[in-house]
Amino acid sequence: MSQDKTILVVGTYDTKDDELNYMSNCIRGQGGQVLSMDVSVLGDPTAPTDYSKHVVAEEGGSSIEAAIDSGDENTAMQIMAHGASMLALRLYREGKIDGVVVLGGTMGTDLALDVCQALPLGVPKYVVSTVSFSQLLPPERLAADIQMILWAGGLYGLNSVCKSSLSQAAGAVLGAARAVEKPKGDRPLIGMTSFGKTILRYMITLKPALEERGFEVAVFHATGMGGRAFESLAAEGSFACAMDFATQEVGNHIFGGLSAGADRLTNAGATATPQIVAPACYDLVDLVGWKPVPEQMGDKPAHDHNRLLKAVVLSASERRDVALAHAEKLSGAKGPTTFIMPKGGCNEWDRPGADLHDAAGLAAFVSAIEDAMPDNVDYVPLDCHINDAQFCETVLSIFDGWLENGVVKA
């Protein structure tokens, strides 16, 4: 097989030389090429790497001496993480690498998350870590398309157990680099947030209607990581228009649910991306279904969606807090922003007669939203449910107006 793709292999070569070289040999054995990057601080590899620790530190505007003199391992590793991220991005932009794999324990994983976040969506990025999938990893640190595998049994030295993980990662990153179909960018992209069709249905109407207008539509499942992916792309200015209709993660973050990070509902505004916002499922907090419900939420109405996910209903006062958070986040928007408020309800479970309906709670949210909505946001109240046709008709009317006057670029 021809040597068609080059993978950047990153790690602390002073302590994990054998493991990193094993992965590199696996990649070469499958016909790929390797560039090695050493992010050690104190020690040295057994043989020179393509990018030494000195080069890495200097790429970030610092030095190994500064890292050592800091006398603090956390500070030192952050110096290396900054340099490694900048160097990896430069190598990608120069066409020298097609993917990256990073190996580490907690220190190396901390660095790996920065490196992966620095690379654009579509660049294969793999992390082999002793803490893969751990709750140590906050959603806001994870790149939208990061891949992880547990470095099982590999804390110290090679063995048949850890070779299984290392060889899989080597094959996976090379295979991904060969197979990946990166975003083409041949049509302007609309980012939309939602949940499944049992609770929200607007994407069924809006996606084909927007595609007919010449746009590509990506719908993000707003259960923590989906919102994180949406926000990371919004921060890059990837969307021609953001249709952020499922903002439940704002309340999740406030009340300890499945958070997408503190910056949820801010990045489209920060990049002046035109955005239409609606508060689908604002009244619910999603919790891990297999964990006990926190004591402070134990007496609330709840819906067991499945064994993974449980939704708890917020009180009227809590909904007012969520409304204020929406208004505060949107107040910083630099671009055109419209907030649509369906006064008939914002998810299928809160219709009159449904299990989670709370008319007083809905009224409290609407009142708080109307009082707090900042002047930079156009407020559009609707006497309908978010799943009614009027909601989609309103969205398309606003969008078509923006398209006609050039706010949204075709």
C-alpha positions in Angstrom: 0.0 0.0 0.0 1.4 3.4 -0.9 2.5 5.8 1.8 -0.4 8.1 1.2 -1.2 9.7 4.6 0.9 11.2 7.4 -0.1 10.9 11.0 1.3 13.2 13.8 2.1 11.0 16.8 2.2 13.1 20.0 3.3 12.2 23.5 5.9 12.4 26.2 8.7 10.5 24.6 10.9 10.6 27.7 8.5 8.2 29.6 6.4 6.6 26.8 9.0 6.1 24.1 8.2 2.4 23.6 4.5 2.9 23.4 4.7 5.8 21.0 7.2 4.1 18.7 5.0 1.0 18.8 2.1 3.0 17.4 4.3 4.7 14.9 5.5 1.3 13.6 1.9 0.1 13.4 1.1 3.1 11.2 4.1 2.6 9.0 3.4 -1.1 8.8 0.0 -0.3 7.2 1.7 2.0 4.6 1.3 5.3 6.4 3.8 7.9 7.3 4.6 9.4 10.7 5.8 12.7 12.1 6.6 12.5 15.8 6.2 15.3 18.4 7.8 15.2 21.8 5.9 17.1 24.6 8.2 16.0 27.4 9.6 18.5 29.8 12.3 17.0 32.0 13.6 14.0 30.1 14.7 13.1 26.6 13.6 10.4 24.1 15.9 7.5 23.2 16.1 8.9 19.6 15.4 12.4 18.2 11.8 13.1 17.2 10.7 15.1 14.2 9.6 18.0 16.5 11.5 18.2 19.8 10.2 19.5 23.1 12.2 22.7 22.5 10.5 23.3 19.2 7.1 22.6 20.8 7.6 25.1 23.6 9.0 27.8 21.3 6.1 27.4 18.9 3.9 28.6 21.8 6.2 31.6 22.6 7.9 30.0 25.6 10.7 27.6 26.3 11.6 24.4 28.1 13.6 26.4 30.5 10.5 28.4 31.4 8.5 25.3 31.9 11.1 23.8 34.2 11.7 27.0 36.1 8.0 27.3 36.8 8.4 24.5 39.3 4.9 23.4 38.7 3.9 20.4 36.5 0.5 21.9 35.6 2.0 25.1 34.4 4.7 23.3 32.5 2.3 21.0 30.7 0.1 24.0 29.8 3.1 25.6 28.2 3.6 22.4 26.2 -0.1 22.1 25.4 -0.2 25.6 23.9 2.9 25.0 21.8 1.7 21.5 20.7 -1.7 22.9 19.6 -0.2 25.7 17.6 2.3 23.5 16.0 -0.2 20.8 15.1 -2.5 23.4 13.5 0.4 24.9 11.5 1.5 21.5 10.3 -2.1 20.7 9.1 -2.4 24.1 7.4 0.9 23.5 5.6 -0.4 20.1 4.4 2.2 18.1 6.3 -0.2 16.0 8.4 -3.5 14.3 7.7 -4.4 13.2 11.3 -3.2 13.1 14.8 -3.0 10.5 17.6 -2.0 11.5 21.1 -1.1 9.2 24.0 -1.2 10.0 27.7 -2.4 9.6 31.2 -4.1 12.6 32.8 -1.3 14.9 31.9 -1.1 13.8 28.3 -4.8 13.7 28.0 -5.1 17.3 29.3 -2.7 18.3 26.5 -4.4 16.1 23.9 -7.7 17.8 24.4 -6.2 21.2 23.5 -4.4 19.7 20.4 -7.6 18.1 19.2 -9.6 21.3 19.7 -7.1 23.3 17.8 -7.6 21.2 14.6 -10.7 21.8 12.3 -13.6 19.5 12.1 -12.9 16.6 9.7 -9.2 16.2 10.7 -9.0 12.7 12.2 -8.0 13.1 15.9 -7.5 10.2 18.2 -6.6 10.1 21.9 -5.3 7.0 23.7 -5.8 7.7 27.3 -6.0 6.1 30.8 -9.0 8.3 31.4 -11.0 7.9 28.2 -14.7 8.4 28.6 -14.1 9.6 32.2 -16.2 12.2 34.0 -12.9 14.0 34.4 -13.3 15.2 30.9 -15.7 18.3 30.7 -17.7 18.5 27.5 -16.4 22.0 26.7 -12.8 20.5 26.3 -13.8 17.9 23.7 -13.5 18.6 20.0 -16.6 18.0 18.0 -15.2 14.9 16.3 -12.7 13.6 18.8 -12.2 9.8 19.1 -11.0 8.1 22.2 -9.9 4.6 23.2 -9.0 3.5 26.7 -5.3 2.8 27.2 -6.0 -0.4 29.1 -3.2 -1.9 31.1 -0.6 0.4 29.6 0.4 2.7 32.5 3.9 1.4 32.5 5.4 -0.5 29.6 4.2 -2.6 26.7 2.2 -5.7 27.1 -0.3 -7.7 25.0 -3.2 -5.9 26.7 -2.1 -2.4 25.9 -0.9 -3.3 22.4 -4.5 -4.1 21.6 -5.5 -0.5 22.3 -2.4 1.1 20.7 -2.7 -1.0 17.5 -6.4 -0.2 17.2 -5.7 3.5 17.6 -2.9 3.4 15.0 -5.2 1.6 12.5 -8.1 3.8 13.2 -6.4 7.1 12.8 -4.7 6.0 9.5 -7.9 4.5 8.2 -9.8 7.6 9.1 -7.3 9.8 7.3 -7.7 7.7 4.2 -11.5 7.5 4.4 -12.6 10.8 5.8 -14.9 13.0 3.7 -14.2 16.4 5.0 -16.9 19.1 5.0 -17.0 20.4 1.4 -18.2 23.9 2.1 -19.9 24.0 -1.4 -23.2 25.1 0.2 -23.6 27.5 3.1 -24.3 25.6 6.3 -27.2 26.1 8.7 -26.7 24.7 12.2 -29.9 23.6 14.0 -30.4 22.1 17.5 -33.2 19.7 18.3 -34.2 16.4 20.0 -35.8 13.3 18.5 -39.1 13.4 16.6 -41.1 12.2 19.6 -40.6 15.5 21.4 -39.7 18.0 18.7 -40.7 18.0 15.0 -39.8 21.3 13.4 -36.7 19.9 11.6 -38.9 17.5 9.6 -40.4 20.6 7.9 -37.4 23.0 8.0 -34.6 20.8 6.8 -36.0 20.1 3.3 -37.3 23.7 3.0 -33.9 25.1 3.7 -32.2 22.6 1.4 -34.5 23.7 -1.4 -33.1 27.3 -0.8 -29.6 26.0 -1.5 -28.4 25.5 2.1 -26.9 22.5 3.9 -28.5 21.7 7.3 -26.8 20.0 10.2 -29.1 19.1 13.1 -27.4 18.7 16.5 -28.8 16.5 19.3 -28.7 18.9 22.2 -27.8 16.4 25.0 -24.5 17.9 26.1 -22.0 16.8 23.5 -24.3 17.8 20.6 -24.6 21.3 22.0 -20.8 21.3 22.5 -20.3 20.4 18.8 -22.8 23.1 17.8 -21.0 25.7 19.9 -17.6 24.8 18.6 -18.6 25.2 15.0 -20.5 28.4 15.8 -17.3 29.8 17.4 -15.4 29.1 14.2 -18.0 31.1 12.2 -19.0 27.9 10.3 -22.7 28.7 10.1 -24.4 31.0 7.6 -27.3 31.0 10.1 -27.8 29.4 13.5 -31.2 28.0 14.3 -30.8 27.3 17.9 -34.2 26.0 18.8 -33.4 23.5 21.6 -31.6 25.4 24.3 -32.3 23.0 27.1 -28.5 22.8 27.8 -28.6 26.3 29.3 -30.8 25.0 32.1 -28.8 21.8 32.3 -25.7 23.8 33.0 -27.4 25.9 35.7 -29.0 22.9 37.5 -26.4 20.2 37.1 -27.7 18.3 34.1 -26.0 17.3 30.8 -24.1 20.5 30.3 -22.6 21.6 27.0 -20.5 24.2 28.8 -20.8 27.6 30.2 -20.6 29.2 26.7 -23.8 27.6 25.5 -25.9 30.0 23.5 -23.1 32.6 23.1 -20.8 31.6 20.2 -23.1 32.4 17.3 -23.6 35.9 18.8 -19.9 36.3 19.5 -19.1 35.7 15.8 -22.0 37.9 14.6 -23.7 34.9 13.0 -27.4 35.6 12.3 -29.3 33.5 14.7 -32.9 32.5 15.3 -33.4 31.2 18.8 -36.3 29.3 20.5 -36.5 27.7 23.9 -37.4 24.1 23.2 -37.3 21.9 26.3 -36.3 24.9 28.4 -38.5 23.4 31.2 -36.6 20.2 31.5 -33.2 19.2 33.0 -31.7 16.1 31.5 -29.9 13.8 34.0 -28.0 10.6 33.7 -30.7 8.0 33.8 -28.8 5.3 35.7 -27.7 7.6 38.5 -29.9 8.5 41.5 -31.7 11.8 41.1 -30.0 14.5 43.1 -31.8 15.1 46.5 -32.8 18.6 45.5 -34.7 17.3 42.5 -36.1 14.1 43.9 -39.7 15.4 44.4 -40.1 16.9 40.9 -42.1 15.3 38.1 -39.8 13.3 35.8 -39.8 11.4 32.6 -37.6 8.3 32.1 -36.7 8.6 28.4 -34.6 5.4 28.5 -32.0 3.8 30.8 -29.5 6.5 29.9 -31.6 9.6 30.2 -34.1 11.0 32.6 -35.8 14.5 32.3 -36.8 16.4 35.4 -39.4 19.2 35.2 -38.3 22.6 36.6 -40.4 24.7 38.9 -41.8 28.1 38.0 -39.0 29.9 39.9 -36.4 27.8 38.3 -37.8 28.5 34.8 -37.5 32.2 35.6 -33.8 31.6 36.3 -33.5 29.9 32.9 -35.2 32.8 31.2 -32.8 35.3 32.7 -29.9 33.2 31.6 -31.2 33.1 28.0 -31.5 36.9 28.0 -28.1 37.5 29.5 -26.4 35.2 27.0 -28.2 36.8 24.0 -27.4 40.3 25.2 -23.8 39.9 23.9 -24.8 38.9 20.4 -23.1 41.0 17.8 -25.2 39.9 14.8 -28.9 39.8 14.0 -30.8 37.8 16.6 -34.4 36.9 16.8 -36.0 35.0 19.7 -39.3 33.1 19.0 -41.5 32.3 22.0 -44.2 29.7 21.3 -46.6 30.5 24.1 -48.4 27.2 23.6 -45.5 25.1 24.8 -42.0 24.1 23.9 -42.0 20.3 23.8 -44.5 17.6 23.1 -44.7 16.5 26.7 -45.9 19.9 27.9 -49.0 20.2 25.8 -52.3 20.5 27.7 -53.2 17.1 28.9 -49.7 15.7 28.5 -47.8 14.2 31.5 -45.4 17.1 32.0 -47.7 20.1 31.3 -47.4 23.0 33.7 -49.4 26.1 32.5 -48.2 28.2 35.5 -44.6 27.3 34.8 -44.9 28.1 31.1 -46.5 31.5 32.0 -43.7 32.3 34.5 -41.1 31.6 31.8 -42.9 33.7 29.2 -43.3 36.6 31.6 -39.6 36.5 32.6 -38.4 36.3 29.0 -40.6 39.3 28.0 -39.3 41.3 30.9 -35.6 40.4 30.4 -35.1 40.2 26.7 -32.4 42.7 25.7 -32.9 45.5 23.1 -30.5 43.9 20.6 -32.9 40.9 20.2 -36.1 40.9 18.2 -38.7 39.2 20.2 -41.5 37.3 18.3 -44.2 35.8 20.5 -46.5 33.1 18.9 -49.8 31.8 20.1 -48.9 28.2 19.1 -46.9 25.2 20.2 -43.4 24.8 19.0 -44.5 21.7 17.1 -47.3 23.5 15.3 -47.0 24.6 11.6 -47.0 28.2 12.6 -43.6 27.9 14.2 -42.0 26.6 11.0 -43.8 29.2 8.9 -42.5 32.0 11.2 -38.9 30.7 11.0 -39.0 30.5 7.2 -40.5 34.0 7.0 -37.7 35.5 9.1 -35.0 33.5 7.3 -36.4 34.5 3.8 -36.3 38.1 4.9 -32.7 37.8 6.0 -31.9 36.0 2.8 -33.5 38.8 0.7 -31.8 41.7 2.4 -28.4 39.9 2.5 -28.2 39.3 6.3 -27.8 35.6 5.4 -25.5 35.0 2.5 -26.7 32.5 -0.2 
